[in-house]
Amino acid sequence: MHAPAQGLDHSLSPVDLPDPPVPLARPLRWTSLVIALAALTLALLNAHAIRGWSYTLPPNAVSVRVVGAAEAWYDLLDPIGLNRPVATMHGWWQSFKGLRWLSPLATPKHSLRALGDRACARPRAPAPPGCRDRRAAES
């Protein structure tokens, strides 16, 4: 029997990678370190998401403790400023959602057509270029 082939050339990866010239030193340690660093980064910068997730749990004795821990974690990170990036981005998003864009796709009250109709309806104001034809047709 032959020993199974090892290395990146013989893996099931859809990407064909050549074997490195020098074998990787301790690949399991490297992978574990990367996963731990990613988990730490997420825990530090996503306290709002952890807290929000805890609010969705069904009410019971365990979820009360989870919510308490999530709120304590959020409150612990708040004075350091780690919740500030999310709060700032959320504020930007809310102000962006509050903008009213003047476009044909907007609500009829705020559309360009409605604004044009109101401009044309003012008899004493000089008529905008597109209104002259409408005023003449209405007379």
WOLIN-V427723 format. One record per helix or strand of 2 or more residues. SS is the DSSP state (H for helix, E for strand). FROM is the first residue (numbers start at 1). TO is the last residue. If there is no record, write none. Layout:
BEGIN
SS FROM TO
SS FROM TO
END
This chain:
BEGIN
H 8 10
H 27 45
H 47 55
H 61 78
H 84 98
H 108 110
H 112 121
H 131 138
END
